[in-house]
Amino acid sequence: MPVLVTRCCDSQAEREQDARASFGDVQFTTSYQSLLEASDVDLVLVLTAMQFHGQIAKAALIAGKHCLVEKPMATTLEEGAELLAL
């Protein structure tokens, strides 16, 4: 099954052009929460700074999305255990 990139998110709005250059005509947002609300998003790749991995991964899992997190998936054992439970 092919993968279709439908949306990109970055905290820095000026990176929208880079996202479009890489992935074509995708919707761009600076709010990961709005990305997680999108019905056309099935899988979320979390590629942020490490301190945000757990927070974003948790929100994605709660939103019912599949989630792939750049390692480490969390910065504490407690946060990692919570993600595994989700």
N, C-alpha and C positions, 0 to 999 in steps of 0.2 A: 504494500500500500504506500503510495507516495505521500510525502509530507508537504503540506502547504503552509507557509508562514503567512498568517493573517494579520498579525499585530506585532509591534515592537514597543518597548517601554524603556525609557531612560530618564533619569532625574534631570538631565541636562537637555533642554529643548533644542539646542543647537546641533545635537547629534541626529536629528531627524533626517537630514540629507544623507548622512552615512548609512542609516538604516535603509533608506530607499535605494541607495546605490548597491547595497548588499542583497536586498530582498525584493526589490521591485516596488510595486504600488501597494504598500502595506499601510494600515492605519497606525498612527504613532500617537503615543500618549506619554505624559510624564507621571502618570498615576497608575501604579501597579494595581491598585484597588479597582479602577475602572476596567483594566484588562481582565481581571478575574471575574468580573460581572458579565463578560461577553459570552454569548452562547456559542459562538464559532471558535472558541478556544477550548481545546481538549487537553493540551499538554503545555506546561510552563517550564521553561528553562531558566533557572535562577543563576545568573552570572554576575552578581553584584559583589561589592566588598564583603568580606567574610562576616563582619558584624551584623549584616542584614540577612544572611542566608536563612537562619532559623525563622525569623519573623515573616519573611515572604513565603517560604516553603509552607509554613503552618497555615497562612492565609489561603494559599493555593489548594492545599489538601482539604481544608474546611469548605472551600468553594466547590469541591468535587472534581478538581482537575488532577490529571496525572502530573507528576512533578519530578524533574531531574535537577539536582542541585550540584553546582560546582563544589568540589570538596574544600573544606569540610562542610557537612550539611548543617552544622550548628557549632557554636563556640563554647558550649558547656555541655556536660554529660546530661544534665537535667533537660535541657532543651532538645538534645538529641533523642533522649528517651521519649519525650513527648511527641516528637515527629514520628518515631517508630510506632507508637501507639495509635497515631492517626492513620 
